[in-house]
Amino acid sequence: MNAADQARNLEWAQAIASVAGLFRSQFPAARANLTPWRDDPLTRAWAEAESVDLSFHFPGWNPRNQCRSVLLQLRLDAAPASGRPRLLGVVVRGLTYESERWRLATVGDWQPSGSHLPDPAVTDKLQGVCRDLFDLFNGAGAGDAAA
C-alpha cells in the first residue's frame, strides 16, 4: 500500500518521513515517492494493509546501483491503524523501466538476487538501511535479531 495512504496520523507520518530519511542518508541523490502505486481499481484490489511501500528515484543511470529506481516495501505484523506495529521484514527491489533487476529481502542471508546485482558497497548500504529500519520500528538491537 502506498506510504502516503498509510500516513493517517502524526505518528505514522513521522515514521514514514523517518523511513525516507534513513534511505536518503545512504543515497542522498534519491528522490522519495510516497505513492509508487497507481490509484486504480485493479491496483486497489491488490493493496495490502500490512505493507508500507515507497520508492526512490535516482537522477540517472548509475552502474553501481544497477537500477534507476528502488521500491522499498515494509512488511508489518498488523495494519497501521493506531500505534506502530512491529516490522516483520523488508523487501528492496532495484528497478528499471523494463523490469526488476535485483531484489534484497531481510530473510536468509540478506543478499541481493537477480539478473544485474548492485555493487557490493551498495549492497552494504542497503543492508544498513534495513538494519536501521528494524531499529526504528522495533527498537535498538531488533535488526540484529532479525538477521
Rosetta constraint file for C-alpha pairs under 8 A:
AtomPair CA 1 CA 5 HARMONIC 7.00 0.50
AtomPair CA 1 CA 6 HARMONIC 7.36 0.50
AtomPair CA 1 CA 37 HARMONIC 7.53 0.50
AtomPair CA 1 CA 47 HARMONIC 5.21 0.50
AtomPair CA 1 CA 48 HARMONIC 5.52 0.50
AtomPair CA 1 CA 49 HARMONIC 6.17 0.50
AtomPair CA 1 CA 50 HARMONIC 7.85 0.50
AtomPair CA 1 CA 51 HARMONIC 5.59 0.50
AtomPair CA 1 CA 52 HARMONIC 5.41 0.50
AtomPair CA 1 CA 53 HARMONIC 5.62 0.50
AtomPair CA 2 CA 6 HARMONIC 6.72 0.50
AtomPair CA 2 CA 34 HARMONIC 6.16 0.50
AtomPair CA 2 CA 35 HARMONIC 4.87 0.50
AtomPair CA 2 CA 36 HARMONIC 6.29 0.50
AtomPair CA 2 CA 37 HARMONIC 6.25 0.50
AtomPair CA 2 CA 52 HARMONIC 6.07 0.50
AtomPair CA 2 CA 53 HARMONIC 5.06 0.50
AtomPair CA 2 CA 54 HARMONIC 6.36 0.50
AtomPair CA 3 CA 7 HARMONIC 6.52 0.50
AtomPair CA 3 CA 16 HARMONIC 6.83 0.50
AtomPair CA 3 CA 34 HARMONIC 5.08 0.50
AtomPair CA 3 CA 35 HARMONIC 6.31 0.50
AtomPair CA 3 CA 52 HARMONIC 5.06 0.50
AtomPair CA 3 CA 53 HARMONIC 5.24 0.50
AtomPair CA 3 CA 54 HARMONIC 5.71 0.50
AtomPair CA 4 CA 34 HARMONIC 5.15 0.50
AtomPair CA 4 CA 35 HARMONIC 5.96 0.50
AtomPair CA 5 CA 35 HARMONIC 7.89 0.50
AtomPair CA 6 CA 12 HARMONIC 7.05 0.50
AtomPair CA 6 CA 13 HARMONIC 7.98 0.50
AtomPair CA 6 CA 52 HARMONIC 6.91 0.50
AtomPair CA 6 CA 80 HARMONIC 6.98 0.50
AtomPair CA 7 CA 12 HARMONIC 5.01 0.50
AtomPair CA 7 CA 13 HARMONIC 4.68 0.50
AtomPair CA 7 CA 16 HARMONIC 7.27 0.50
AtomPair CA 8 CA 12 HARMONIC 6.55 0.50
AtomPair CA 8 CA 13 HARMONIC 7.11 0.50
AtomPair CA 8 CA 81 HARMONIC 7.55 0.50
AtomPair CA 9 CA 13 HARMONIC 6.21 0.50
AtomPair CA 9 CA 82 HARMONIC 7.86 0.50
AtomPair CA 10 CA 14 HARMONIC 6.12 0.50
AtomPair CA 11 CA 15 HARMONIC 6.19 0.50
AtomPair CA 11 CA 83 HARMONIC 7.31 0.50
AtomPair CA 11 CA 84 HARMONIC 7.60 0.50
AtomPair CA 12 CA 16 HARMONIC 6.06 0.50
AtomPair CA 12 CA 80 HARMONIC 7.70 0.50
AtomPair CA 12 CA 83 HARMONIC 7.96 0.50
AtomPair CA 12 CA 84 HARMONIC 7.24 0.50
AtomPair CA 13 CA 17 HARMONIC 6.15 0.50
AtomPair CA 14 CA 18 HARMONIC 6.09 0.50
AtomPair CA 15 CA 19 HARMONIC 6.25 0.50
AtomPair CA 16 CA 20 HARMONIC 6.35 0.50
AtomPair CA 17 CA 21 HARMONIC 6.09 0.50
AtomPair CA 18 CA 22 HARMONIC 6.02 0.50
AtomPair CA 19 CA 23 HARMONIC 6.41 0.50
AtomPair CA 19 CA 133 HARMONIC 6.88 0.50
AtomPair CA 20 CA 24 HARMONIC 6.13 0.50
AtomPair CA 20 CA 32 HARMONIC 6.51 0.50
AtomPair CA 21 CA 25 HARMONIC 5.96 0.50
AtomPair CA 22 CA 26 HARMONIC 6.99 0.50
AtomPair CA 22 CA 129 HARMONIC 6.32 0.50
AtomPair CA 22 CA 132 HARMONIC 7.28 0.50
AtomPair CA 22 CA 133 HARMONIC 7.68 0.50
AtomPair CA 23 CA 27 HARMONIC 6.12 0.50
AtomPair CA 23 CA 28 HARMONIC 7.94 0.50
AtomPair CA 23 CA 129 HARMONIC 6.11 0.50
AtomPair CA 24 CA 28 HARMONIC 4.59 0.50
AtomPair CA 24 CA 29 HARMONIC 7.29 0.50
AtomPair CA 24 CA 30 HARMONIC 6.26 0.50
AtomPair CA 24 CA 31 HARMONIC 7.94 0.50
AtomPair CA 26 CA 125 HARMONIC 6.26 0.50
AtomPair CA 26 CA 129 HARMONIC 7.47 0.50
AtomPair CA 29 CA 58 HARMONIC 6.18 0.50
AtomPair CA 29 CA 59 HARMONIC 6.92 0.50
AtomPair CA 30 CA 56 HARMONIC 5.51 0.50
AtomPair CA 30 CA 57 HARMONIC 5.24 0.50
AtomPair CA 30 CA 58 HARMONIC 4.68 0.50
AtomPair CA 30 CA 59 HARMONIC 7.08 0.50
AtomPair CA 31 CA 56 HARMONIC 5.22 0.50
AtomPair CA 31 CA 57 HARMONIC 5.10 0.50
AtomPair CA 31 CA 58 HARMONIC 6.44 0.50
AtomPair CA 32 CA 54 HARMONIC 7.26 0.50
AtomPair CA 32 CA 55 HARMONIC 5.94 0.50
AtomPair CA 32 CA 56 HARMONIC 4.53 0.50
AtomPair CA 32 CA 57 HARMONIC 6.61 0.50
AtomPair CA 33 CA 54 HARMONIC 5.85 0.50
AtomPair CA 33 CA 55 HARMONIC 5.12 0.50
AtomPair CA 33 CA 56 HARMONIC 5.88 0.50
AtomPair CA 33 CA 57 HARMONIC 7.62 0.50
AtomPair CA 34 CA 53 HARMONIC 7.31 0.50
AtomPair CA 34 CA 54 HARMONIC 4.84 0.50
AtomPair CA 34 CA 55 HARMONIC 6.61 0.50
AtomPair CA 35 CA 53 HARMONIC 7.68 0.50
AtomPair CA 35 CA 54 HARMONIC 6.32 0.50
AtomPair CA 35 CA 55 HARMONIC 7.65 0.50
AtomPair CA 36 CA 53 HARMONIC 7.10 0.50
AtomPair CA 36 CA 54 HARMONIC 5.82 0.50
AtomPair CA 36 CA 55 HARMONIC 5.81 0.50
AtomPair CA 36 CA 71 HARMONIC 7.80 0.50
AtomPair CA 37 CA 43 HARMONIC 7.17 0.50
AtomPair CA 38 CA 43 HARMONIC 6.48 0.50
AtomPair CA 39 CA 43 HARMONIC 6.48 0.50
AtomPair CA 39 CA 44 HARMONIC 6.68 0.50
AtomPair CA 40 CA 44 HARMONIC 6.11 0.50
AtomPair CA 41 CA 45 HARMONIC 6.13 0.50
AtomPair CA 42 CA 46 HARMONIC 6.85 0.50
AtomPair CA 43 CA 47 HARMONIC 6.44 0.50
AtomPair CA 49 CA 78 HARMONIC 7.71 0.50
AtomPair CA 49 CA 79 HARMONIC 5.10 0.50
AtomPair CA 49 CA 80 HARMONIC 7.65 0.50
AtomPair CA 50 CA 75 HARMONIC 5.99 0.50
AtomPair CA 50 CA 76 HARMONIC 5.06 0.50
AtomPair CA 50 CA 77 HARMONIC 6.58 0.50
AtomPair CA 50 CA 78 HARMONIC 5.43 0.50
AtomPair CA 50 CA 79 HARMONIC 4.64 0.50
AtomPair CA 50 CA 80 HARMONIC 7.32 0.50
AtomPair CA 51 CA 73 HARMONIC 6.48 0.50
AtomPair CA 51 CA 74 HARMONIC 5.46 0.50
AtomPair CA 51 CA 75 HARMONIC 4.82 0.50
AtomPair CA 51 CA 76 HARMONIC 6.00 0.50
AtomPair CA 51 CA 79 HARMONIC 7.58 0.50
AtomPair CA 52 CA 73 HARMONIC 5.77 0.50
AtomPair CA 52 CA 74 HARMONIC 5.09 0.50
AtomPair CA 52 CA 75 HARMONIC 6.85 0.50
AtomPair CA 52 CA 76 HARMONIC 7.89 0.50
AtomPair CA 53 CA 71 HARMONIC 7.10 0.50
AtomPair CA 53 CA 72 HARMONIC 5.72 0.50
AtomPair CA 53 CA 73 HARMONIC 4.47 0.50
AtomPair CA 53 CA 74 HARMONIC 6.33 0.50
AtomPair CA 54 CA 71 HARMONIC 6.01 0.50
AtomPair CA 54 CA 72 HARMONIC 5.40 0.50
AtomPair CA 54 CA 73 HARMONIC 6.64 0.50
AtomPair CA 55 CA 69 HARMONIC 6.90 0.50
AtomPair CA 55 CA 70 HARMONIC 5.44 0.50
AtomPair CA 55 CA 71 HARMONIC 4.31 0.50
AtomPair CA 55 CA 72 HARMONIC 5.73 0.50
AtomPair CA 56 CA 69 HARMONIC 5.51 0.50
AtomPair CA 56 CA 70 HARMONIC 5.16 0.50
AtomPair CA 56 CA 71 HARMONIC 6.57 0.50
AtomPair CA 56 CA 72 HARMONIC 7.95 0.50
AtomPair CA 57 CA 68 HARMONIC 6.10 0.50
AtomPair CA 57 CA 69 HARMONIC 4.38 0.50
AtomPair CA 57 CA 70 HARMONIC 6.55 0.50
AtomPair CA 58 CA 68 HARMONIC 5.42 0.50
AtomPair CA 58 CA 69 HARMONIC 5.96 0.50
AtomPair CA 59 CA 68 HARMONIC 7.60 0.50
AtomPair CA 60 CA 68 HARMONIC 6.19 0.50
AtomPair CA 61 CA 66 HARMONIC 7.45 0.50
AtomPair CA 61 CA 67 HARMONIC 6.53 0.50
AtomPair CA 61 CA 68 HARMONIC 5.51 0.50
AtomPair CA 62 CA 66 HARMONIC 6.14 0.50
AtomPair CA 62 CA 67 HARMONIC 6.77 0.50
AtomPair CA 62 CA 68 HARMONIC 7.17 0.50
AtomPair CA 63 CA 67 HARMONIC 7.49 0.50
AtomPair CA 63 CA 118 HARMONIC 7.73 0.50
AtomPair CA 64 CA 118 HARMONIC 5.60 0.50
AtomPair CA 64 CA 119 HARMONIC 4.90 0.50
AtomPair CA 64 CA 122 HARMONIC 6.82 0.50
AtomPair CA 65 CA 94 HARMONIC 7.73 0.50
AtomPair CA 65 CA 117 HARMONIC 7.81 0.50
AtomPair CA 65 CA 118 HARMONIC 4.74 0.50
AtomPair CA 65 CA 119 HARMONIC 6.39 0.50
AtomPair CA 65 CA 122 HARMONIC 6.44 0.50
AtomPair CA 66 CA 94 HARMONIC 7.24 0.50
AtomPair CA 66 CA 101 HARMONIC 7.11 0.50
AtomPair CA 66 CA 116 HARMONIC 6.24 0.50
AtomPair CA 66 CA 117 HARMONIC 6.49 0.50
AtomPair CA 66 CA 118 HARMONIC 5.32 0.50
AtomPair CA 66 CA 119 HARMONIC 7.87 0.50
AtomPair CA 67 CA 94 HARMONIC 5.31 0.50
AtomPair CA 67 CA 95 HARMONIC 5.18 0.50
AtomPair CA 67 CA 96 HARMONIC 5.35 0.50
AtomPair CA 67 CA 101 HARMONIC 6.77 0.50
AtomPair CA 68 CA 94 HARMONIC 7.39 0.50
AtomPair CA 68 CA 95 HARMONIC 6.11 0.50
AtomPair CA 68 CA 96 HARMONIC 5.34 0.50
AtomPair CA 68 CA 97 HARMONIC 7.92 0.50
AtomPair CA 69 CA 94 HARMONIC 5.98 0.50
AtomPair CA 69 CA 95 HARMONIC 5.17 0.50
AtomPair CA 69 CA 96 HARMONIC 6.41 0.50
AtomPair CA 70 CA 92 HARMONIC 6.69 0.50
AtomPair CA 70 CA 93 HARMONIC 5.46 0.50
AtomPair CA 70 CA 94 HARMONIC 4.67 0.50
AtomPair CA 70 CA 95 HARMONIC 5.93 0.50
AtomPair CA 71 CA 92 HARMONIC 5.73 0.50
AtomPair CA 71 CA 93 HARMONIC 5.08 0.50
AtomPair CA 71 CA 94 HARMONIC 6.65 0.50
AtomPair CA 71 CA 95 HARMONIC 7.44 0.50
AtomPair CA 72 CA 90 HARMONIC 7.21 0.50
AtomPair CA 72 CA 91 HARMONIC 6.06 0.50
AtomPair CA 72 CA 92 HARMONIC 4.72 0.50
AtomPair CA 72 CA 93 HARMONIC 6.62 0.50
AtomPair CA 73 CA 90 HARMONIC 5.73 0.50
AtomPair CA 73 CA 91 HARMONIC 5.17 0.50
AtomPair CA 73 CA 92 HARMONIC 6.36 0.50
AtomPair CA 74 CA 87 HARMONIC 6.97 0.50
AtomPair CA 74 CA 88 HARMONIC 7.75 0.50
AtomPair CA 74 CA 89 HARMONIC 6.14 0.50
AtomPair CA 74 CA 90 HARMONIC 4.77 0.50
AtomPair CA 74 CA 91 HARMONIC 6.67 0.50
AtomPair CA 75 CA 87 HARMONIC 6.07 0.50
AtomPair CA 75 CA 88 HARMONIC 5.47 0.50
AtomPair CA 75 CA 89 HARMONIC 5.12 0.50
AtomPair CA 75 CA 90 HARMONIC 6.01 0.50
AtomPair CA 75 CA 91 HARMONIC 7.96 0.50
AtomPair CA 76 CA 85 HARMONIC 6.25 0.50
AtomPair CA 76 CA 86 HARMONIC 5.78 0.50
AtomPair CA 76 CA 87 HARMONIC 4.68 0.50
AtomPair CA 76 CA 88 HARMONIC 5.27 0.50
AtomPair CA 76 CA 89 HARMONIC 7.18 0.50
AtomPair CA 77 CA 85 HARMONIC 6.07 0.50
AtomPair CA 77 CA 86 HARMONIC 5.59 0.50
AtomPair CA 77 CA 87 HARMONIC 6.46 0.50
AtomPair CA 77 CA 88 HARMONIC 6.16 0.50
AtomPair CA 78 CA 85 HARMONIC 5.89 0.50
AtomPair CA 78 CA 86 HARMONIC 7.61 0.50
AtomPair CA 79 CA 85 HARMONIC 7.35 0.50
AtomPair CA 80 CA 84 HARMONIC 6.23 0.50
AtomPair CA 80 CA 85 HARMONIC 6.21 0.50
AtomPair CA 84 CA 137 HARMONIC 7.16 0.50
AtomPair CA 85 CA 137 HARMONIC 7.42 0.50
AtomPair CA 86 CA 137 HARMONIC 6.07 0.50
AtomPair CA 86 CA 138 HARMONIC 5.79 0.50
AtomPair CA 87 CA 134 HARMONIC 6.35 0.50
AtomPair CA 87 CA 137 HARMONIC 5.87 0.50
AtomPair CA 87 CA 138 HARMONIC 6.48 0.50
AtomPair CA 89 CA 105 HARMONIC 7.37 0.50
AtomPair CA 89 CA 106 HARMONIC 5.60 0.50
AtomPair CA 89 CA 107 HARMONIC 7.41 0.50
AtomPair CA 90 CA 105 HARMONIC 5.75 0.50
AtomPair CA 90 CA 106 HARMONIC 5.49 0.50
AtomPair CA 90 CA 130 HARMONIC 6.70 0.50
AtomPair CA 91 CA 103 HARMONIC 7.05 0.50
AtomPair CA 91 CA 104 HARMONIC 5.82 0.50
AtomPair CA 91 CA 105 HARMONIC 4.42 0.50
AtomPair CA 91 CA 106 HARMONIC 6.63 0.50
AtomPair CA 92 CA 103 HARMONIC 5.68 0.50
AtomPair CA 92 CA 104 HARMONIC 5.11 0.50
AtomPair CA 92 CA 105 HARMONIC 6.28 0.50
AtomPair CA 93 CA 100 HARMONIC 6.69 0.50
AtomPair CA 93 CA 101 HARMONIC 7.54 0.50
AtomPair CA 93 CA 102 HARMONIC 5.85 0.50
AtomPair CA 93 CA 103 HARMONIC 4.43 0.50
AtomPair CA 93 CA 104 HARMONIC 6.44 0.50
AtomPair CA 94 CA 100 HARMONIC 5.90 0.50
AtomPair CA 94 CA 101 HARMONIC 5.49 0.50
AtomPair CA 94 CA 102 HARMONIC 5.17 0.50
AtomPair CA 94 CA 103 HARMONIC 6.24 0.50
AtomPair CA 95 CA 99 HARMONIC 5.85 0.50
AtomPair CA 95 CA 100 HARMONIC 4.45 0.50
AtomPair CA 95 CA 101 HARMONIC 5.53 0.50
AtomPair CA 95 CA 102 HARMONIC 7.33 0.50
AtomPair CA 96 CA 100 HARMONIC 6.41 0.50
AtomPair CA 96 CA 101 HARMONIC 6.98 0.50
AtomPair CA 100 CA 114 HARMONIC 7.90 0.50
AtomPair CA 101 CA 114 HARMONIC 5.73 0.50
AtomPair CA 101 CA 115 HARMONIC 5.56 0.50
AtomPair CA 101 CA 116 HARMONIC 5.29 0.50
AtomPair CA 101 CA 117 HARMONIC 7.06 0.50
AtomPair CA 102 CA 112 HARMONIC 6.24 0.50
AtomPair CA 102 CA 113 HARMONIC 5.41 0.50
AtomPair CA 102 CA 114 HARMONIC 4.15 0.50
AtomPair CA 102 CA 115 HARMONIC 6.28 0.50
AtomPair CA 102 CA 116 HARMONIC 6.10 0.50
AtomPair CA 102 CA 117 HARMONIC 5.74 0.50
AtomPair CA 102 CA 118 HARMONIC 7.61 0.50
AtomPair CA 103 CA 112 HARMONIC 5.25 0.50
AtomPair CA 103 CA 113 HARMONIC 5.41 0.50
AtomPair CA 103 CA 114 HARMONIC 6.24 0.50
AtomPair CA 104 CA 110 HARMONIC 6.20 0.50
AtomPair CA 104 CA 111 HARMONIC 5.83 0.50
AtomPair CA 104 CA 112 HARMONIC 4.24 0.50
AtomPair CA 104 CA 113 HARMONIC 6.50 0.50
AtomPair CA 105 CA 110 HARMONIC 5.67 0.50
AtomPair CA 105 CA 111 HARMONIC 7.32 0.50
AtomPair CA 105 CA 112 HARMONIC 7.32 0.50
AtomPair CA 106 CA 110 HARMONIC 5.02 0.50
AtomPair CA 106 CA 130 HARMONIC 7.44 0.50
AtomPair CA 106 CA 146 HARMONIC 7.62 0.50
AtomPair CA 106 CA 147 HARMONIC 7.01 0.50
AtomPair CA 107 CA 146 HARMONIC 7.96 0.50
AtomPair CA 107 CA 147 HARMONIC 7.22 0.50
AtomPair CA 108 CA 147 HARMONIC 7.51 0.50
AtomPair CA 109 CA 147 HARMONIC 7.36 0.50
AtomPair CA 110 CA 127 HARMONIC 7.05 0.50
AtomPair CA 110 CA 147 HARMONIC 7.49 0.50
AtomPair CA 111 CA 123 HARMONIC 7.52 0.50
AtomPair CA 112 CA 117 HARMONIC 6.64 0.50
AtomPair CA 112 CA 118 HARMONIC 7.82 0.50
AtomPair CA 112 CA 123 HARMONIC 7.29 0.50
AtomPair CA 113 CA 117 HARMONIC 6.67 0.50
AtomPair CA 118 CA 122 HARMONIC 6.05 0.50
AtomPair CA 118 CA 123 HARMONIC 6.33 0.50
AtomPair CA 119 CA 123 HARMONIC 6.34 0.50
AtomPair CA 120 CA 124 HARMONIC 6.23 0.50
AtomPair CA 121 CA 125 HARMONIC 6.42 0.50
AtomPair CA 122 CA 126 HARMONIC 6.21 0.50
AtomPair CA 123 CA 127 HARMONIC 6.14 0.50
AtomPair CA 124 CA 128 HARMONIC 6.15 0.50
AtomPair CA 125 CA 129 HARMONIC 6.24 0.50
AtomPair CA 126 CA 130 HARMONIC 6.31 0.50
AtomPair CA 127 CA 131 HARMONIC 6.28 0.50
AtomPair CA 128 CA 132 HARMONIC 6.16 0.50
AtomPair CA 129 CA 133 HARMONIC 6.16 0.50
AtomPair CA 130 CA 134 HARMONIC 6.42 0.50
AtomPair CA 130 CA 143 HARMONIC 7.60 0.50
AtomPair CA 131 CA 135 HARMONIC 6.36 0.50
AtomPair CA 131 CA 143 HARMONIC 4.72 0.50
AtomPair CA 131 CA 144 HARMONIC 7.08 0.50
AtomPair CA 132 CA 136 HARMONIC 6.06 0.50
AtomPair CA 132 CA 143 HARMONIC 7.06 0.50
AtomPair CA 133 CA 137 HARMONIC 6.22 0.50
AtomPair CA 133 CA 143 HARMONIC 7.57 0.50
AtomPair CA 134 CA 138 HARMONIC 5.50 0.50
AtomPair CA 134 CA 139 HARMONIC 7.06 0.50
AtomPair CA 134 CA 140 HARMONIC 7.83 0.50
AtomPair CA 134 CA 142 HARMONIC 5.82 0.50
AtomPair CA 134 CA 143 HARMONIC 4.59 0.50
AtomPair CA 135 CA 139 HARMONIC 4.57 0.50
AtomPair CA 135 CA 140 HARMONIC 4.59 0.50
AtomPair CA 135 CA 141 HARMONIC 6.22 0.50
AtomPair CA 135 CA 142 HARMONIC 5.70 0.50
AtomPair CA 135 CA 143 HARMONIC 5.74 0.50
AtomPair CA 136 CA 140 HARMONIC 7.35 0.50
AtomPair CA 138 CA 142 HARMONIC 5.74 0.50
AtomPair CA 138 CA 143 HARMONIC 7.84 0.50
AtomPair CA 141 CA 145 HARMONIC 6.83 0.50
AtomPair CA 142 CA 146 HARMONIC 6.44 0.50
AtomPair CA 143 CA 147 HARMONIC 6.41 0.50
